[in-house]
Amino acid sequence: MNKEFIEFLAGNGAVKFGDFTLKSGRKSPYFISTGVLCDGKTSYELGKFFAQKIKEVYGEGVDAVYGPAYKGIPLAVSASIALNKEFEINKGWIFDRKEAKAHGDKGEFVGTKLDPGSKVIIVDDVFTTGGTKVEAIKKIEESLECKVVGIIIAVDRQERGAGKNSIEEFTEQTGVKVHSVTNITDVFEYLKENAVKGKIYVESEVYDAFLKYREEYGA
């Protein structure tokens, strides 16, 4: 259990509790968004957690960190910076444009220039059903002729896809493994028992709503 990361997310409002409609259409009692971590301190701290996981899983065996537009962009940049500062691993960052630029530095990508066959990892905040990740892999491998070797996410929501764990389904479909800094069960179990900065985030009502959601959608 990555207690430090869970406290970081909760204490800075990156995990919220309430009633949320996800992109998948599912009604969720919680929501994860790293987009609220938008100053120098929290961006760098978030980047460190991603950099630690990247180093743990891949070492120096990647060429670039890719962040899908838009929320993935600061993740890729902060992770790349933290890799260099914390571990002296200097890797480029890259992100996509929603629409290809027709003037100046034309193209649909911004960032480091990659040779065909370069190894890329994708960073993002969560994994629910994996639809956006499939799109990102297709864009990288077809447009850049690079290889996506893995995905690092902040929180694994541990949900079912068509029948089983959505991450397992995704890996079977794409051949790309997904690694998370933490998972949602650890988040709830830790916050149910521990206060962060003097505040209890998961009261019994919130925890019960989580259990109900897990019963319906959990892997």
Secondary structure by P-SEA (a helix, b strand, c coil): caaaaaaaaaaacccccccccccccccccccccccccccaaaaaaaaaaaaaaaaacccccccbbbbccccaaaaaaaaaaaaaaaccbbbbbbccccccccccccccccccccccbbbbbbbbcccccaaaaaaaaaaaaacccccccbbbbccccccccccccaaaaaaaaccbbbbbcccaaaaaaaaacccccccccccaaaaaaaaaaaaaccc
